[in-house]
Amino acid sequence: AKPSWLGKPVAMGTNVDCYQRAEGRYRLMPGILAALTDAANPFSILTKGSLILRDLPLLTKAASVTDVTTAVSVGFVDPTLWRAVEPGTPNPLKRLEVCRALNAAGVSCGVLMAPILPHLSDSPDQLAATVRAIAAAGARYVSPIVLHLRPGAREWFMGWLDATRPELSSKYRAMY
């Protein structure tokens, strides 16, 4: 409502997923979505969670008055790798169901194919299987993103790699 606000697009979920488990308890997003809709302010949401579907009526309302885009993050569809690398997140196929549901409701959704993990999820067969699943879900776009490791995440990931795939540790240390 501040007169100096120019209505520039707001990107949510780009640093921290706004639909993490705590959102189920604190329910901050409905108020945020309502405020953005009231101002007809464009926005985007990136998530790994399926909780976004709770707010589907709010998202469709917003999409009727402003530009709303969403994306889910799915780096691979291998269930064994998912359990090892992304504990506590919804199954990648569930995330693709979220993509399908958002698009069916008129809320544009694409897929950030991230993270692509060198030597773990980047074989031609793995990449093709993931892209096929993304296309089958009706994603509006796919943007591949190779793993990047910020401080904190790097230490956790390297510890996980040392414990589970030590044969890759030296290769990752050279890359990252």
SETORKE-437408 format. One record per residue (C-alpha): residue in three letters; x, y, z; residue number from 1. Coordinates in nm, 3 decimals, always signed. Layout:
% residues N
- ALA	X	Y	Z	NUM
...
***
This chain:
% residues 176
- ALA	+0.000	+0.000	+0.000	1
- LYS	+0.300	+0.231	+0.033	2
- PRO	+0.285	+0.489	-0.249	3
- SER	+0.651	+0.435	-0.336	4
- TRP	+0.596	+0.063	-0.404	5
- LEU	+0.627	+0.014	-0.780	6
- GLY	+0.464	-0.329	-0.796	7
- LYS	+0.774	-0.510	-0.910	8
- PRO	+0.752	-0.892	-0.922	9
- VAL	+0.813	-1.073	-0.595	10
- ALA	+1.001	-1.405	-0.610	11
- MET	+0.933	-1.641	-0.320	12
- GLY	+1.112	-1.964	-0.242	13
- THR	+1.434	-1.874	-0.418	14
- ASN	+1.643	-1.887	-0.101	15
- VAL	+1.424	-2.080	+0.143	16
- ASP	+1.118	-2.283	+0.045	17
- CYS	+0.811	-2.095	+0.168	18
- TYR	+0.613	-2.423	+0.183	19
- GLN	+0.830	-2.605	+0.435	20
- ARG	+0.665	-2.798	+0.717	21
- ALA	+0.648	-2.491	+0.942	22
- GLU	+0.410	-2.329	+0.692	23
- GLY	+0.156	-2.598	+0.773	24
- ARG	+0.151	-2.472	+1.130	25
- TYR	+0.200	-2.098	+1.092	26
- ARG	-0.002	-2.043	+0.770	27
- LEU	+0.183	-1.731	+0.660	28
- MET	+0.138	-1.778	+0.287	29
- PRO	-0.240	-1.723	+0.266	30
- GLY	-0.199	-1.370	+0.401	31
- ILE	+0.096	-1.302	+0.174	32
- LEU	-0.095	-1.430	-0.129	33
- ALA	-0.400	-1.223	-0.036	34
- ALA	-0.190	-0.906	-0.004	35
- LEU	-0.022	-0.966	-0.340	36
- THR	-0.360	-1.035	-0.501	37
- ASP	-0.518	-0.723	-0.350	38
- ALA	-0.232	-0.518	-0.497	39
- ALA	-0.242	-0.713	-0.828	40
- ASN	+0.132	-0.753	-0.776	41
- PRO	+0.303	-1.016	-0.992	42
- PHE	+0.481	-1.296	-0.811	43
- SER	+0.645	-1.634	-0.847	44
- ILE	+0.684	-1.928	-0.611	45
- LEU	+0.945	-2.205	-0.617	46
- THR	+0.886	-2.506	-0.392	47
- LYS	+0.970	-2.869	-0.331	48
- GLY	+0.658	-2.907	-0.120	49
- SER	+0.307	-3.019	-0.199	50
- LEU	+0.157	-2.783	+0.062	51
- ILE	+0.125	-2.520	-0.211	52
- LEU	-0.190	-2.703	-0.324	53
- ARG	-0.357	-2.596	+0.001	54
- ASP	-0.346	-2.245	-0.139	55
- LEU	-0.464	-2.334	-0.489	56
- PRO	-0.785	-2.127	-0.461	57
- LEU	-0.578	-1.823	-0.358	58
- LEU	-0.331	-1.882	-0.640	59
- THR	-0.605	-1.911	-0.902	60
- LYS	-0.764	-1.592	-0.771	61
- ALA	-0.428	-1.415	-0.792	62
- ALA	-0.367	-1.547	-1.143	63
- SER	-0.694	-1.387	-1.250	64
- VAL	-0.562	-1.038	-1.164	65
- THR	-0.184	-1.056	-1.206	66
- ASP	+0.103	-1.261	-1.346	67
- VAL	+0.157	-1.566	-1.124	68
- THR	+0.416	-1.830	-1.201	69
- THR	+0.514	-2.130	-0.999	70
- ALA	+0.783	-2.393	-1.022	71
- VAL	+0.865	-2.716	-0.850	72
- SER	+1.216	-2.843	-0.802	73
- VAL	+1.280	-3.194	-0.938	74
- GLY	+1.641	-3.281	-1.011	75
- PHE	+1.589	-3.651	-1.070	76
- VAL	+1.319	-3.915	-1.040	77
- ASP	+1.530	-4.202	-0.904	78
- PRO	+1.358	-4.303	-0.577	79
- THR	+1.674	-4.443	-0.416	80
- LEU	+1.872	-4.127	-0.484	81
- TRP	+1.579	-3.911	-0.367	82
- ARG	+1.562	-4.091	-0.030	83
- ALA	+1.937	-4.055	+0.016	84
- VAL	+1.980	-3.692	-0.095	85
- GLU	+1.648	-3.523	-0.018	86
- PRO	+1.515	-3.673	+0.304	87
- GLY	+1.201	-3.507	+0.432	88
- THR	+1.090	-3.379	+0.091	89
- PRO	+0.794	-3.507	-0.107	90
- ASN	+0.871	-3.774	-0.365	91
- PRO	+0.976	-3.618	-0.696	92
- LEU	+0.677	-3.778	-0.867	93
- LYS	+0.448	-3.614	-0.609	94
- ARG	+0.609	-3.281	-0.694	95
- LEU	+0.532	-3.345	-1.060	96
- GLU	+0.170	-3.415	-0.962	97
- VAL	+0.173	-3.070	-0.798	98
- CYS	+0.297	-2.924	-1.127	99
- ARG	+0.015	-3.098	-1.315	100
- ALA	-0.248	-2.976	-1.066	101
- LEU	-0.128	-2.616	-1.076	102
- ASN	-0.131	-2.606	-1.456	103
- ALA	-0.474	-2.773	-1.469	104
- ALA	-0.605	-2.496	-1.242	105
- GLY	-0.463	-2.223	-1.465	106
- VAL	-0.161	-2.140	-1.251	107
- SER	+0.146	-2.164	-1.473	108
- CYS	+0.399	-2.414	-1.338	109
- GLY	+0.734	-2.527	-1.467	110
- VAL	+1.016	-2.735	-1.327	111
- LEU	+1.360	-2.636	-1.211	112
- MET	+1.544	-2.959	-1.283	113
- ALA	+1.767	-2.913	-0.983	114
- PRO	+1.997	-3.024	-0.854	115
- ILE	+2.157	-3.229	-1.126	116
- LEU	+2.423	-3.416	-0.934	117
- PRO	+2.749	-3.488	-1.119	118
- HIS	+2.823	-3.861	-1.133	119
- LEU	+2.499	-3.936	-0.944	120
- SER	+2.207	-3.815	-1.157	121
- ASP	+2.365	-3.687	-1.477	122
- SER	+2.391	-3.995	-1.698	123
- PRO	+2.210	-3.961	-2.031	124
- ASP	+1.955	-4.224	-1.923	125
- GLN	+1.887	-4.053	-1.590	126
- LEU	+1.850	-3.711	-1.750	127
- ALA	+1.619	-3.849	-2.019	128
- ALA	+1.400	-4.027	-1.762	129
- THR	+1.368	-3.708	-1.560	130
- VAL	+1.286	-3.493	-1.863	131
- ARG	+1.028	-3.750	-1.981	132
- ALA	+0.859	-3.742	-1.639	133
- ILE	+0.861	-3.362	-1.639	134
- ALA	+0.709	-3.349	-1.987	135
- ALA	+0.445	-3.607	-1.891	136
- ALA	+0.346	-3.384	-1.599	137
- GLY	+0.270	-3.101	-1.840	138
- ALA	+0.534	-2.862	-1.711	139
- ARG	+0.530	-2.530	-1.896	140
- TYR	+0.910	-2.527	-1.903	141
- VAL	+1.212	-2.706	-1.763	142
- SER	+1.530	-2.529	-1.651	143
- PRO	+1.820	-2.761	-1.570	144
- ILE	+2.051	-2.651	-1.291	145
- VAL	+2.365	-2.837	-1.189	146
- LEU	+2.436	-2.865	-0.817	147
- HIS	+2.584	-2.558	-0.656	148
- LEU	+2.704	-2.575	-0.298	149
- ARG	+2.692	-2.270	-0.077	150
- PRO	+2.876	-2.262	+0.255	151
- GLY	+2.688	-2.479	+0.503	152
- ALA	+2.529	-2.691	+0.234	153
- ARG	+2.874	-2.773	+0.098	154
- GLU	+2.993	-2.911	+0.430	155
- TRP	+2.677	-3.116	+0.482	156
- PHE	+2.683	-3.254	+0.127	157
- MET	+3.052	-3.339	+0.137	158
- GLY	+3.002	-3.520	+0.469	159
- TRP	+2.714	-3.715	+0.318	160
- LEU	+2.923	-3.795	+0.011	161
- ASP	+3.220	-3.909	+0.222	162
- ALA	+2.991	-4.142	+0.417	163
- THR	+2.784	-4.280	+0.131	164
- ARG	+2.983	-4.240	-0.192	165
- PRO	+3.348	-4.198	-0.090	166
- GLU	+3.465	-4.291	-0.441	167
- LEU	+3.321	-3.957	-0.558	168
- SER	+3.463	-3.739	-0.281	169
- SER	+3.783	-3.637	-0.460	170
- LYS	+3.596	-3.557	-0.782	171
- TYR	+3.351	-3.334	-0.593	172
- ARG	+3.626	-3.163	-0.399	173
- ALA	+3.796	-3.080	-0.729	174
- MET	+3.468	-2.942	-0.871	175
- TYR	+3.345	-2.760	-0.561	176
***
